[in-house]
Amino acid sequence: MATFNYKAKDKGGERVQASTDAPSRLEALAQLRAAGLTVLNVWQDNPTASGIATLAVRTAGTRARPARRHLRACGNGEKALLMRQISISVGAGMGIRDALQAIAEDMDHPALRSSLLAIGDKLREGQMFSEATTEHPAIFSRLTVALLRVAEEAGSMPQTLDYLANALERSDRLERKIRSILAYPLFVAGFFVLICSIMTIFVLPKFQANFGAEQTLPLLSRVVFGTNRFLLEHIVLIGGALAGLLVLGAQYVRTATGRLQADTLVLRLPLVGPCVQKFTVARFCRNLAIMLRGGVPVATAMEIASSVCNNRAMEVALGRIRTRVISGATIAASLEQEPVFPRLIVRMTNVGEASGKLPQILDKVSDTYEDQVEGAITIAIALLEPILICCFGFFVLLLVLAIYLPVFLAARGLQ
């Protein structure tokens, strides 16, 4: 038995700080939840077993560490397969070091293979698995590292890895659906740009040279030919200006203020904003549910889950929510004070806190929003396709009229 200190809130919202005896951190969390407490943090006086709170602070610097370029090609599909393989191997009784070695031998992805071998070397030196994974943030996120730390203490590594594999598979499935939906509109847009470039650079200048003086041409032809000539004569200046604006914009967005303003603007866009909001909320709910189910205290779980939602405006709002939760407020009441969160998540979180089934409720909310995002994107693309085709046809019609209208008028004059 070990003694665990804890900070929690009772059903009335009052803060409680005391200690309890339990065989492990997970058992201590289960005891506190059974007593009707909302756990904010659990720790031991022994610094070697202090667990998640210390790990969250340590991995905060890991998140800011730039990952090597070749690691960025590792998607959620590869990560999900890796977690599934480790889960099956460990569940079958194989040690983690041996499991990593066996998986690395058959791994086709060079980044994953090198990372697994490096982690295996750290394990041989005596490091814990969760500690060794912090050096590979492109594959093992803060959320993953925190859950692995809990799993090591509770002895639930196969179950935790299975949770992670399921979550990554769901994210990968949604991302692949979105990419498949966007494929056709992107192809149409690219083909449109290609045709316009060929017409502008090669076709229009030749017809303009054949027609001679522009004052004898119809108004539409003069406007099209004049615009085309201006673009060709100033293409370097225009291209340089656009490139400069893009570079300046990209540099500004990388700053804290620029990132916050850009993400806030995205959330306010008429059609894109609601989809981004729902997708971000779904990711946050999924990650928070996984961490709460894995035994991570609420305060630490909210800190880590908010840091991987990839929207600075949401992160700032979740930081304020976490502060209120630590001060004694409920999660639902704290969410209600932030307008960036839909009312559905507020109501469902309130139900989850009242029933003691918050992880299950958050999973349901995440499923709901993921389905809504997929449906909204499907409808938007279905409307966008004919709009793109109409715009493409209208632009081509203008070019054809500008080219052949002088020919028609000249032929009519000869009659």
C-alpha positions in Angstrom: 0.0 0.0 0.0 1.1 3.5 -0.8 -0.1 6.9 0.4 -1.4 9.3 -2.2 -2.1 12.9 -1.6 -5.0 14.4 -3.7 -6.9 17.6 -4.5 -10.5 17.1 -5.4 -14.0 18.7 -5.3 -17.0 17.2 -3.6 -20.5 17.1 -5.0 -21.1 20.6 -3.6 -18.1 22.1 -5.5 -16.0 22.5 -2.3 -12.3 21.8 -2.6 -10.9 18.9 -0.6 -7.2 18.2 0.0 -6.3 15.0 1.9 -4.6 11.7 1.4 -5.6 8.1 0.9 -4.0 4.7 0.9 -4.1 2.5 -2.2 -2.0 -0.1 -4.0 -1.6 2.1 -7.0 -2.6 5.5 -8.4 -5.4 4.0 -10.5 -6.8 2.3 -7.4 -6.6 5.6 -5.5 -8.5 7.4 -8.3 -11.2 4.7 -8.3 -11.6 5.1 -4.6 -12.0 8.8 -4.8 -14.5 8.6 -7.7 -16.5 6.0 -5.8 -16.7 8.5 -3.0 -18.3 11.1 -5.3 -15.2 13.3 -5.7 -14.0 15.0 -8.8 -10.2 14.5 -8.8 -8.1 17.4 -9.7 -4.7 15.9 -9.0 -3.1 12.9 -7.3 0.5 12.6 -6.3 2.9 10.8 -3.9 5.5 12.5 -1.7 8.1 10.3 -3.3 9.4 12.3 -6.3 10.2 9.2 -8.3 6.5 8.2 -8.2 5.0 11.7 -8.6 3.5 10.7 -11.9 1.4 12.7 -14.3 1.7 16.3 -13.0 5.5 16.2 -13.2 5.4 14.5 -16.5 3.0 17.1 -17.9 5.4 19.8 -17.0 8.4 17.9 -18.4 6.7 17.2 -21.7 5.6 20.8 -22.1 9.1 21.5 -23.4 9.0 18.5 -25.5 6.0 19.8 -27.4 7.9 22.9 -28.4 10.9 20.9 -29.6 11.0 20.8 -33.4 10.6 17.3 -34.8 12.9 16.0 -37.5 11.4 16.5 -41.0 11.2 12.8 -41.9 9.1 12.1 -38.8 6.3 14.4 -40.0 5.4 11.9 -42.7 4.1 9.6 -39.9 0.3 9.8 -39.9 -2.4 8.6 -37.6 -2.7 5.4 -39.5 0.8 4.4 -38.9 0.6 5.4 -35.2 -2.6 3.5 -34.7 -1.0 0.4 -36.2 2.0 0.8 -34.0 -0.1 1.1 -30.8 -2.1 -1.9 -31.8 0.9 -4.0 -32.4 2.5 -3.0 -29.1 -0.8 -3.7 -27.3 -1.2 -7.1 -28.8 2.5 -8.0 -28.1 2.4 -6.8 -24.5 -1.0 -8.4 -23.9 0.4 -11.7 -25.1 3.1 -11.5 -22.4 6.0 -10.1 -24.3 8.2 -7.4 -22.7 8.0 -3.9 -24.1 11.6 -3.9 -25.2 11.3 -7.2 -27.0 8.0 -6.1 -28.6 9.6 -2.9 -29.9 12.5 -4.8 -31.3 10.2 -7.3 -33.1 7.9 -4.6 -34.5 10.9 -2.5 -35.7 12.3 -5.5 -37.7 9.1 -5.7 -39.8 8.4 -1.9 -39.9 8.5 -0.4 -43.4 8.3 3.3 -42.2 11.9 4.4 -41.7 11.0 7.1 -39.1 9.0 4.7 -37.0 11.7 2.0 -37.2 14.5 4.4 -36.1 12.4 5.7 -33.3 11.5 2.3 -32.0 15.1 1.2 -32.1 16.2 4.3 -30.2 13.5 3.8 -27.6 14.6 0.1 -27.2 18.1 1.4 -26.5 16.8 3.7 -23.8 14.9 0.8 -22.2 18.1 -1.2 -22.1 19.7 1.7 -20.2 17.0 1.5 -17.6 14.6 4.2 -18.6 10.9 3.8 -18.3 8.9 3.4 -21.5 7.0 6.6 -21.0 10.2 8.5 -20.3 11.9 7.2 -23.4 9.0 8.2 -25.6 9.3 11.9 -24.7 12.2 12.2 -27.0 10.0 11.3 -30.0 7.1 13.9 -29.9 6.3 13.5 -33.6 5.1 9.9 -32.8 4.3 9.9 -29.1 2.3 13.1 -28.2 2.0 14.5 -24.7 -1.3 12.8 -24.3 0.2 9.4 -25.3 3.2 9.9 -22.9 0.9 10.8 -20.0 -1.3 7.8 -20.6 1.7 5.5 -20.8 2.9 6.9 -17.5 -0.4 6.1 -15.9 -0.4 2.6 -17.5 3.0 1.8 -16.1 1.9 2.7 -12.6 -1.4 0.8 -12.9 -0.2 -2.2 -14.9 -2.7 -1.5 -17.6 -0.4 -1.0 -20.6 -2.3 -3.3 -23.1 -5.7 -1.6 -22.4 -4.2 1.9 -22.6 -2.5 1.2 -25.9 -5.7 -0.3 -27.2 -7.6 2.9 -26.2 -4.9 5.0 -28.0 -5.1 2.7 -31.1 -8.9 3.1 -31.3 -8.7 6.9 -31.0 -6.0 7.2 -33.6 -7.9 4.9 -36.0 -11.1 7.0 -35.6 -9.1 10.2 -36.3 -7.4 8.6 -39.3 -10.7 7.4 -40.7 -12.2 10.9 -40.4 -9.2 12.5 -42.0 -9.2 10.0 -44.9 -12.9 10.7 -45.5 -12.3 14.4 -45.6 -9.4 14.0 -48.0 -11.5 11.8 -50.3 -14.3 14.3 -50.3 -12.0 17.1 -51.2 -10.1 15.3 -53.9 -12.5 16.1 -56.8 -13.0 19.8 -56.1 -9.2 20.2 -55.7 -8.7 18.4 -59.0 -11.2 20.7 -60.8 -9.6 23.8 -59.2 -6.1 22.7 -60.3 -7.3 21.9 -63.8 -8.9 25.3 -64.0 -5.7 27.1 -63.0 -3.8 25.1 -65.6 -6.1 26.0 -68.4 -6.1 29.6 -67.4 -2.3 29.7 -67.3 -2.0 28.2 -70.8 -4.6 30.6 -72.2 -2.9 33.6 -70.6 0.7 32.8 -71.5 0.3 31.2 -74.9 -3.1 31.6 -76.6 -4.2 35.2 -75.9 -0.9 36.9 -76.8 -0.9 35.2 -80.3 -4.5 36.2 -81.0 -3.8 39.8 -79.8 -0.8 40.0 -82.2 -2.9 38.8 -85.1 -5.7 41.3 -84.4 -3.4 44.3 -84.5 -4.7 47.7 -83.1 -6.9 47.3 -80.0 -9.1 50.3 -80.7 -10.8 48.4 -83.5 -11.6 45.5 -81.2 -14.9 45.1 -79.3 -14.9 46.3 -75.6 -14.8 42.8 -74.2 -11.8 41.8 -76.3 -10.0 45.0 -75.3 -10.6 44.4 -71.6 -9.5 40.8 -71.8 -6.4 41.5 -73.9 -5.4 44.5 -71.8 -5.7 42.6 -68.6 -3.7 39.7 -70.0 -1.0 42.1 -71.2 -0.8 43.8 -67.8 -0.4 40.5 -66.1 2.3 39.3 -68.4 4.3 42.6 -68.2 4.1 42.7 -64.4 4.1 39.0 -63.6 7.4 39.3 -61.7 6.3 42.2 -59.6 2.9 40.6 -58.9 4.4 37.3 -58.1 7.0 38.9 -55.8 4.3 40.9 -54.0 2.1 37.9 -53.5 5.1 35.8 -52.3 6.1 38.6 -49.9 2.7 38.9 -48.5 2.5 35.1 -48.0 5.9 35.0 -46.2 5.0 38.0 -44.0 1.6 36.4 -43.2 3.2 33.0 -42.4 5.7 34.7 -40.1 3.0 36.6 -38.3 0.8 33.6 -37.8 3.8 31.8 -36.2 3.8 34.4 -33.4 1.5 33.9 -30.4 -0.6 36.9 -31.2 -0.9 36.1 -34.9 -1.8 32.5 -34.2 -4.5 33.5 -31.8 -6.0 36.1 -34.2 -5.8 33.7 -37.1 -7.5 30.8 -35.3 -10.1 33.2 -33.9 -10.8 34.4 -37.4 -11.2 30.9 -38.7 -13.8 30.1 -36.1 -15.8 33.1 -37.2 -15.9 32.3 -40.9 -19.4 31.6 -42.1 -19.1 28.1 -43.4 -15.7 26.9 -42.4 -15.9 28.2 -38.8 -18.6 25.8 -37.5 -16.8 22.8 -39.1 -13.5 23.7 -37.5 -15.2 24.4 -34.2 -16.9 21.0 -34.2 -13.8 19.2 -35.3 -11.7 20.8 -32.6 -14.3 20.1 -29.9 -14.6 16.5 -31.1 -10.8 16.1 -30.8 -10.7 17.7 -27.3 -13.6 15.5 -26.0 -12.0 12.4 -27.4 -8.6 13.1 -25.9 -10.1 14.2 -22.5 -12.2 11.0 -22.4 -9.2 8.8 -23.0 -7.2 10.5 -20.3 -9.9 10.4 -17.7 -10.7 6.8 -18.5 -6.9 6.1 -18.2 -6.7 7.6 -14.7 -5.2 11.0 -15.4 -6.5 13.7 -13.0 -8.9 16.3 -14.4 -6.6 19.3 -14.2 -3.7 17.6 -15.9 -6.0 15.9 -18.4 -7.5 19.2 -19.4 -4.1 20.8 -19.7 -2.7 18.1 -22.0 -6.0 17.6 -24.0 -6.2 21.4 -24.7 -2.6 21.5 -25.9 -3.3 19.0 -28.7 -6.5 20.5 -30.1 -4.5 22.6 -32.7 -6.5 25.8 -32.3 -5.0 28.5 -30.2 -8.3 30.2 -29.5 -9.7 27.0 -28.1 -6.5 26.4 -26.1 -6.7 29.9 -24.5 -10.4 29.3 -23.6 -9.6 25.8 -22.2 -6.8 27.4 -20.1 -9.4 29.7 -18.5 -11.7 26.7 -18.0 -9.0 24.7 -16.3 -8.3 27.6 -13.9 -12.0 27.8 -12.9 -12.1 24.0 -12.4 -9.1 24.1 -10.1 -10.8 26.9 -8.2 -13.8 24.8 -7.5 -16.2 25.3 -10.5 -17.7 22.4 -12.4 -16.4 21.7 -16.0 -19.9 22.3 -17.4 -20.3 25.7 -15.6 -16.8 26.7 -16.8 -17.5 25.7 -20.4 -20.7 27.7 -20.4 -18.7 30.9 -19.8 -16.8 30.4 -23.1 -18.7 31.3 -26.2 -16.4 29.3 -28.5 -17.9 26.0 -27.1 -21.4 24.9 -28.4 -24.2 24.5 -25.9 -24.4 20.8 -26.6 -21.1 20.0 -25.0 -22.1 22.1 -21.9 -25.4 20.2 -21.4 -23.8 16.8 -22.0 -20.8 17.5 -19.7 -23.3 18.6 -17.0 -25.0 15.2 -17.4 -21.7 13.3 -17.4 -20.5 15.1 -14.2 -23.8 14.5 -12.5 -24.0 10.8 -13.4 -20.3 10.0 -12.9 -19.9 8.9 -16.5 -18.1 11.8 -17.9 -15.6 9.8 -20.1 -18.5 7.9 -21.8 -20.5 11.1 -22.4 -17.5 12.8 -23.9 -17.0 9.9 -26.3 -20.6 10.2 -27.4 -20.2 14.0 -27.9 -17.0 13.4 -29.9 -18.9 10.8 -32.1 -21.7 13.3 -32.7 -19.5 16.1 -33.7 -17.4 14.0 -36.0 -20.5 12.8 -37.8 -21.7 16.4 -38.1 -18.4 17.5 -39.5 -18.4 14.7 -42.1 -22.0 15.5 -43.1 -21.4 19.2 -43.3 -18.3 18.7 -45.5 -20.1 16.3 -47.7 -23.0 18.8 -48.3 -20.6 21.7 -48.8 -18.5 19.8 -51.4 -21.7 18.6 -53.2 -22.7 22.3 -53.6 -19.1 23.4 -54.3 -18.6 21.1 -57.3 -21.3 22.6 -59.5 -20.3 26.1 -58.5 -16.7 25.4 -59.5 -17.8 24.0 -62.8 -20.1 27.0 -63.5 -17.3 29.5 -62.6 -14.9 27.6 -64.8 -17.3 27.5 -67.7 -18.1 31.2 -67.4 -14.5 32.2 -67.4 -13.7 30.0 -70.4 -16.7 31.5 -72.2 -15.4 35.0 -71.6 -12.0 34.0 -73.1 -13.6 32.4 -76.1 -15.9 35.4 -76.7 -12.9 37.8 -76.4 -11.0 35.7 -79.0 -13.8 35.0 -81.5 -16.0 38.1 -81.2 -13.6 40.2 -83.4 -13.6 37.3 -86.0 -17.4 37.2 -86.0 -17.6 41.0 -86.4 -15.1 41.1 -89.2 -16.9 38.3 -91.0 -20.2 40.2 -90.7 -18.6 43.4 -92.1 -17.4 41.5 -95.2 -20.9 40.4 -96.0 
